[in-house]
């Protein structure tokens, strides 16, 4: 069932993007279609400023996508951590980060290294479940508009 829903997502997202463009007189937007929020966010970055990218809901597709993704495009990985990974471990992609997981545990705190490994595997902490009745504590929204 999940694969059928995922297959429908591309045309639906294309239509939403078209409607936004028509309703706003040309405003563009990028979209990521993926099995979870983290991968969708990373996918939306692939075809900016006006495109969409799909990561199929298979382990192989997720790992292939992440293995080619530069570390600078990985959410939660700041400039300092990226510099450490590159200079100390030679890590420049998500795939290399996954290969250097043991070394990352020596370079970073356990919690930080675990977080990096989770990201390298495409695992989104937000979607683990938890208390379904918990009250939402925040909301995020961002805009990017070119100069006029």
C-alpha positions in Angstrom: 0.0 0.0 0.0 2.8 2.4 0.9 4.4 2.0 -2.6 1.1 2.8 -4.3 0.6 5.9 -2.2 4.2 6.9 -2.9 3.7 6.4 -6.7 0.7 8.8 -6.6 2.7 11.4 -4.7 4.7 12.6 -7.8 1.7 13.7 -9.9 0.0 15.2 -6.9 3.0 17.2 -5.9 3.5 18.4 -9.5 -0.1 19.5 -9.6 0.2 21.4 -6.3 3.4 23.1 -7.6 1.6 24.1 -10.8 -1.4 25.5 -8.9 0.8 27.6 -6.7 2.7 28.9 -9.7 -0.6 29.8 -11.5 -2.2 31.3 -8.4 0.8 33.5 -7.5 1.8 34.6 -10.9 4.9 32.5 -11.1 6.1 31.7 -7.6 8.2 28.6 -7.7 8.7 25.9 -5.1 10.7 22.8 -4.6 9.4 19.5 -3.1 10.9 16.3 -1.8 8.9 13.1 -1.9 10.3 10.4 0.4 9.5 7.9 3.0 10.1 10.4 5.9 10.4 14.0 6.7 14.3 14.0 6.8 14.6 12.5 3.3 11.9 14.7 1.9 13.7 17.8 3.2 16.9 16.6 1.7 15.2 15.7 -1.6 13.6 19.1 -1.9 17.1 20.5 -2.0 18.1 18.4 -5.1 16.1 20.3 -7.8 15.9 23.8 -6.4 14.6 26.3 -7.2 11.6 24.8 -9.1 11.6 21.1 -9.1 10.9 18.0 -7.2 12.9 14.9 -6.3 11.6 11.5 -5.3 13.4 9.0 -3.0 11.7 5.6 -3.4 10.6 3.8 -0.2 13.1 1.0 -0.4 16.2 0.5 1.7 18.3 0.4 -1.5 16.9 3.6 -2.9 17.3 5.5 0.5 20.9 4.3 0.9 21.8 5.1 -2.8 20.3 8.7 -2.3 22.2 9.2 0.9 25.5 7.8 -0.4 25.6 10.4 -3.1 24.5 13.3 -0.9 27.3 15.7 0.1 27.7 16.2 3.8 27.0 19.9 3.5 23.4 19.0 2.4 22.8 16.8 5.5 20.4 18.4 8.0 21.7 18.7 11.6 25.3 18.7 10.4 26.9 22.2 11.0 30.0 23.7 9.5 32.2 22.7 12.4 31.1 19.0 12.3 31.4 19.0 8.5 34.9 20.4 8.7 35.9 17.8 11.3 34.5 14.9 9.3 36.3 16.1 6.1 39.7 16.9 7.7 40.0 14.1 10.2 38.0 11.2 8.5 38.0 12.3 4.8 34.1 12.1 4.9 32.4 14.2 2.2 29.2 12.2 1.5 26.5 10.4 3.4 27.8 7.1 2.2 31.3 7.9 3.5 29.7 9.0 6.8 28.0 5.6 7.1 31.3 3.8 6.3 33.1 5.9 9.0 30.4 5.3 11.7 32.9 3.7 14.2 35.4 6.5 13.7 32.7 9.1 14.1 32.0 7.6 17.6 35.6 8.4 18.5 35.5 11.9 17.1 32.1 13.0 18.5 30.2 12.5 21.7 28.1 9.3 21.7 24.8 11.2 21.3 26.1 13.3 18.4 27.7 10.3 16.7 24.5 8.3 17.0 22.6 11.3 15.5 25.0 11.4 12.6 24.6 7.7 12.0 20.8 7.9 12.1 20.9 10.7 9.5 23.4 8.6 7.3 20.8 5.8 7.4 17.9 8.1 6.6 16.3 7.5 9.9 14.1 10.4 11.1 13.7 10.7 14.9 10.5 12.6 14.4 8.8 9.6 13.0 9.6 7.0 15.6 6.3 7.3 17.2 6.2 8.2 20.9 3.2 9.7 22.6 0.5 10.1 20.0 -1.5 12.4 22.4 1.4 14.7 23.1 0.8 18.4 22.4 2.7 19.9 19.6 5.3 22.3 20.9 6.4 24.1 17.8 5.8 24.7 14.1 8.3 25.6 11.4 7.8 27.6 8.2 10.3 29.1 5.8 10.2 31.4 2.8 12.8 32.1 0.2 12.2 35.0 -2.2 14.6 36.3 -4.8 15.5 40.0 -4.9 13.2 42.2 -6.9 
